[in-house]
């Protein structure tokens, strides 16, 4: 409540102490003070701006920032002006004192362009409830606003990243693949390897306990015949700064049961500005069935090609398991009278095994004369 001064118009010791306390507080929190004196019609008659407030917006004293409402209001950002000005009157008219002025807005400072400020104020009133002085503090919150903006941007980025991660996990689940990553520091050294549980599952493992996040643990399971190519392809993609080389290679790895299966791994290095640190992201797919199917199809295509190009050659295709004929070329049938139905048609014949097939072998007999046989590899 407003306190009258003494009869001589001088401030009392209590008022001086209170004023000093306010000034000390403003100094500590780096704020500026303002006062707006009002008449009984709820209108602002006079304004006082502290020099601290003036300095915060780039001015010195009353000469360049006079005690006028317009000195402050004319600097308000157009998007904030109406909201802030309209927020004053309800505070002045609320005789209960429950309405507090607390606004954040931008001011066009003298040398730094628009900066964010927060102003909070209250009203001292006459005994009839009309406003006597509307006073408050003024704080520069630009750095806080920037921090909040960065926090918001970070949260939005994390939300997008989580969304992307969810989509990536769905993709991995759909195509039956597992994700992996390898993070490198500014010296280009690996500092963190991470195998997803889906990656581990492809190799027959469950979690980090039985398949730890260690690069060597994975490479120790790669087939000895494939480790060199796998490592060479990985290093080419890892040290490629052009971003043109994509890691894509096929290899065999020993799963938990002990058997070797075929896998395909693909990935790409994402780099930061220094081109050394960054993360290598990749995925692993089980292609064992595809490999076996491709080998079988290739083998059958080879058989068809041989039989088509060599209809007059002397060929016998035998079942490996019982040595019975699967195919007898016309020449064999013509010379020996041997047909496909003949059990074990050749007694002396050299096998020519086809790697990767458990079904067939091709054998060619050449220079056949009565009572003779000679075998040549295909």
C-alpha positions in Angstrom: 0.0 0.0 0.0 1.2 3.5 -0.8 3.0 5.3 2.1 2.9 9.0 2.4 6.1 11.0 2.7 6.8 13.2 5.7 5.5 16.8 6.0 8.6 18.2 4.3 8.3 15.9 1.3 11.4 14.0 2.2 11.5 10.2 2.1 11.6 8.3 5.4 14.4 6.1 6.4 12.2 3.0 5.8 11.4 4.2 2.3 15.0 4.9 1.5 15.9 1.4 2.8 13.2 -0.2 0.7 14.3 1.8 -2.4 17.9 0.8 -1.8 16.9 -2.9 -1.4 15.0 -2.8 -4.7 18.0 -1.3 -6.5 20.4 -3.9 -5.0 18.0 -6.6 -6.0 17.8 -5.3 -9.6 21.6 -5.1 -9.7 21.9 -8.7 -8.6 19.4 -10.1 -11.1 20.5 -7.7 -13.8 17.1 -6.2 -14.3 15.8 -2.7 -14.9 13.1 -0.9 -13.0 10.1 1.0 -14.3 7.2 3.0 -12.7 4.0 4.3 -14.3 2.1 6.7 -12.1 -1.7 6.7 -12.6 -4.6 9.0 -12.0 -8.0 8.0 -10.5 -9.4 7.4 -14.0 -7.0 4.5 -14.4 -4.8 6.4 -16.9 -1.0 6.6 -16.9 0.1 10.2 -16.2 3.8 9.8 -15.8 6.5 7.3 -16.4 10.0 6.7 -14.9 12.5 4.4 -16.5 15.7 3.4 -14.6 19.0 4.0 -16.2 19.6 0.2 -15.9 16.6 -0.4 -18.1 17.8 2.2 -20.6 21.2 0.6 -20.8 19.6 -2.8 -21.4 18.1 -1.5 -24.6 21.2 0.5 -25.7 20.5 4.0 -24.3 22.2 6.1 -21.6 19.9 8.5 -19.8 16.8 10.7 -20.2 18.4 12.6 -23.0 18.2 9.7 -25.5 15.5 7.7 -23.7 13.1 10.2 -22.0 10.6 9.3 -19.3 7.8 8.8 -21.8 5.6 5.8 -22.4 6.4 6.0 -26.1 10.1 5.7 -25.5 9.4 2.1 -24.6 6.2 1.3 -26.5 7.5 2.5 -29.9 10.3 -0.2 -29.6 7.9 -3.1 -29.2 7.9 -5.6 -32.0 4.8 -5.2 -34.2 3.7 -8.8 -33.4 3.9 -8.1 -29.6 2.7 -4.5 -29.4 -1.1 -4.9 -29.1 -0.9 -7.9 -26.7 1.5 -6.1 -24.3 -0.2 -2.7 -24.3 -3.7 -4.3 -23.9 -2.3 -6.3 -21.0 -1.7 -3.2 -18.8 -5.3 -2.0 -18.4 -6.8 -5.2 -16.8 -4.0 -5.0 -14.2 -4.7 -1.4 -13.3 -8.5 -2.0 -13.0 -8.3 -5.1 -10.9 -8.8 -3.7 -7.4 -8.4 -7.1 -5.9 -4.7 -7.2 -6.9 -5.1 -10.8 -8.3 -4.1 -9.8 -11.8 -0.4 -9.7 -12.2 1.4 -8.2 -15.2 3.8 -10.8 -16.6 4.7 -10.5 -20.3 7.4 -11.7 -22.6 8.1 -9.5 -25.7 10.6 -8.3 -28.2 12.1 -4.8 -28.2 14.1 -3.2 -31.0 17.3 -2.3 -29.1 19.6 0.5 -30.2 22.6 -1.7 -31.3 21.6 -5.3 -31.2 18.3 -5.5 -33.0 15.3 -7.2 -31.5 15.9 -8.9 -28.2 13.6 -10.8 -25.9 12.6 -9.3 -22.5 10.3 -10.2 -19.7 8.5 -7.6 -17.7 6.5 -8.3 -14.5 4.7 -5.7 -12.4 2.2 -5.0 -9.7 0.2 -2.0 -8.6 0.2 0.1 -5.4 -3.2 1.6 -4.8 -4.9 4.4 -3.0 -7.3 3.7 -0.2 -10.2 3.9 -2.7 -8.6 1.1 -4.8 -7.6 3.3 -7.7 -4.1 2.7 -9.0 -1.4 5.0 -7.8 1.8 3.5 -9.3 2.2 0.6 -11.7 5.8 -0.6 -11.1 7.9 -3.6 -12.0 11.1 -5.2 -13.2 12.5 -5.7 -16.7 14.8 -8.7 -17.6 16.7 -9.6 -20.8 15.7 -13.2 -21.5 17.2 -13.5 -25.0 19.7 -16.2 -24.0 17.0 -18.2 -22.3 14.7 -17.9 -25.3 17.5 -19.1 -27.5 18.2 -22.0 -25.1 14.5 -22.8 -25.2 14.5 -22.6 -29.0 17.4 -25.0 -29.2 15.8 -27.3 -26.6 12.6 -27.4 -28.7 14.6 -28.0 -31.9 16.4 -30.8 -30.1 13.2 -32.3 -28.9 11.7 -32.1 -32.4 14.9 -33.7 -33.9 14.7 -36.5 -31.3 11.1 -37.0 -32.1 11.8 -37.2 -35.8 14.8 -39.5 -35.1 12.6 -41.7 -32.9 10.0 -41.8 -35.7 12.7 -42.6 -38.2 14.1 -45.3 -35.9 10.6 -46.8 -35.5 10.2 -46.8 -39.2 13.6 -48.3 -39.6 12.8 -51.0 -37.1 9.6 -51.8 -38.9 11.6 -52.0 -42.2 14.1 -54.3 -40.6 11.4 -56.5 -39.2 9.6 -56.6 -42.6 12.7 -57.6 -44.6 14.1 -59.8 -41.8 17.3 -57.8 -41.3 19.2 -56.5 -38.3 20.7 -53.1 -37.7 24.2 -52.3 -36.5 26.4 -49.2 -36.0 30.0 -48.2 -35.3 30.7 -44.7 -34.0 34.1 -43.0 -34.5 35.6 -40.0 -32.6 37.5 -37.0 -34.0 40.7 -39.1 -34.3 38.8 -41.6 -36.4 38.9 -44.3 -33.8 36.0 -46.6 -33.1 34.5 -45.7 -29.7 31.1 -47.5 -29.7 29.8 -50.6 -31.6 26.2 -51.5 -31.3 24.5 -54.7 -32.6 20.7 -54.6 -32.5 18.9 -57.6 -31.0 17.5 -58.3 -34.4 21.1 -58.5 -35.7 21.9 -60.9 -32.9 18.9 -63.0 -33.6 20.0 -63.6 -37.1 23.2 -65.3 -35.7 21.2 -67.2 -33.1 21.9 -65.0 -30.1 19.5 -63.1 -27.8 21.0 -60.1 -26.2 24.2 -58.3 -25.2 25.0 -60.9 -22.6 25.7 -63.7 -25.1 26.7 -61.4 -28.0 28.4 -58.3 -26.6 28.8 -54.9 -28.4 32.3 -55.7 -29.5 33.6 -55.6 -33.1 36.1 -58.5 -32.6 33.3 -60.7 -31.3 31.5 -60.5 -34.6 34.6 -60.8 -36.8 35.7 -63.9 -34.9 32.6 -65.7 -36.3 33.3 -64.8 -40.0 34.4 -67.7 -42.2 38.2 -67.7 -42.6 37.8 -67.7 -46.4 35.6 -64.5 -46.3 37.2 -62.4 -43.5 39.8 -60.7 -45.8 37.2 -59.5 -48.4 34.8 -58.5 -45.7 37.4 -56.4 -44.0 38.8 -54.9 -47.2 35.3 -53.9 -48.4 34.5 -52.4 -45.0 37.7 -50.3 -44.9 37.1 -49.0 -48.4 33.7 -47.6 -47.4 34.9 -46.5 -44.0 37.8 -44.3 -45.3 35.9 -43.0 -48.4 35.3 -39.3 -47.9 33.5 -38.8 -51.2 30.5 -40.7 -50.0 30.3 -42.7 -53.2 31.3 -46.1 -51.9 28.5 -48.1 -50.4 29.4 -51.1 -48.2 27.8 -54.1 -49.7 29.3 -57.6 -49.4 28.3 -61.2 -48.9 30.1 -63.6 -46.5 29.6 -66.7 -44.3 29.4 -66.5 -40.5 29.2 -69.1 -37.9 25.9 -69.0 -36.0 25.4 -70.0 -32.4 24.5 -73.6 -33.4 28.0 -73.9 -35.0 26.9 -74.1 -38.7 28.0 -71.5 -41.2 25.3 -69.5 -43.0 25.5 -66.9 -45.8 24.8 -63.3 -44.9 24.8 -60.0 -46.8 25.7 -56.7 -45.0 25.3 -53.2 -46.4 26.0 -49.8 -44.9 27.3 -46.3 -45.3 29.5 -43.9 -43.2 27.8 -40.6 -42.1 30.4 -38.0 -41.2 30.5 -34.7 -39.3 32.1 -31.6 -40.6 35.7 -32.7 -39.8 35.2 -35.8 -42.0 36.7 -38.0 -39.3 34.2 -38.5 -36.6 30.8 -39.9 -37.4 28.8 -43.2 -37.4 28.8 -46.1 -39.8 25.3 -47.4 -40.0 24.5 -50.8 -41.6 22.2 -53.8 -41.8 22.6 -57.5 -41.9 20.4 -60.0 -43.9 20.4 -63.8 -43.9 20.8 -64.9 -47.6 21.6 -68.6 -46.9 18.5 -70.0 -48.6 18.8 -67.6 -51.5 22.5 -68.7 -52.0 21.5 -72.3 -52.1 18.6 -71.7 -54.4 20.8 -69.6 -56.7 23.5 -72.4 -56.7 20.9 -75.0 -57.6 19.4 -72.8 -60.4 22.9 -72.2 -61.8 23.7 -75.9 -61.7 20.5 -76.7 -63.5 21.1 -74.0 -66.1 24.5 -75.4 -66.6 23.1 -78.9 -67.2 20.6 -77.6 -69.7 23.2 -75.7 -71.5 25.5 -78.7 -71.7 22.8 -81.0 -73.0 21.6 -78.4 -75.5 25.1 -77.8 -76.9 26.3 -81.4 -76.9 23.4 -83.5 -78.1 25.8 -85.7 -80.0 28.4 -86.0 -77.3 28.8 -89.1 -75.2 27.3 -88.2 -71.8 25.9 -90.0 -68.9 24.3 -88.1 -66.0 24.2 -90.2 -62.9 22.4 -90.0 -59.6 25.1 -89.8 -56.9 23.3 -91.9 -54.5 22.7 -95.1 -56.5 24.7 -94.5 -59.6 21.6 -95.0 -61.8 21.2 -93.0 -65.0 19.4 -89.7 -64.9 20.3 -88.9 -68.5 22.0 -90.9 -71.3 23.1 -89.0 -74.4 22.0 -90.4 -77.8 25.6 -91.5 -78.6 25.8 -93.7 -75.5 22.4 -95.2 -76.3 23.4 -95.7 -80.0 26.7 -97.3 -79.3 26.0 -99.5 -76.3 22.3 -99.8 -76.4 22.2 -98.4 -72.8 19.1 -96.5 -71.9 18.2 -94.3 -69.0 16.4 -97.2 -67.3 19.6 -99.3 -67.2 20.9 -99.9 -63.6 24.5 -98.7 -63.1 25.2 -98.5 -66.8 28.9 -97.8 -66.6 31.3 -100.0 -64.6 34.4 -97.9 -65.2 33.8 -94.2 -65.1 35.4 -91.2 -63.5 33.2 -88.9 -61.5 33.2 -85.2 -62.1 31.7 -83.6 -59.1 29.8 -80.4 -59.2 30.5 -78.3 -56.1 27.4 -77.1 -54.2 25.1 -79.9 -55.5 24.1 -83.1 -53.8 22.0 -84.3 -56.7 24.1 -84.8 -59.9 27.5 -85.4 -61.5 28.3 -85.2 -65.2 30.5 -87.7 -66.8 31.6 -87.8 -70.5 32.9 -90.9 -72.2 34.9 -90.3 -75.4 36.7 -92.3 -78.2 34.5 -95.3 -77.5 35.4 -98.5 -79.4 34.0 -101.9 -78.9 35.2 -103.2 -75.5 36.9 -99.9 -74.6 36.0 -96.8 -72.6 37.8 -93.6 -71.8 36.6 -90.8 -69.6 37.1 -87.0 -70.0 36.2 -84.3 -67.6 33.5 -81.7 -68.6 
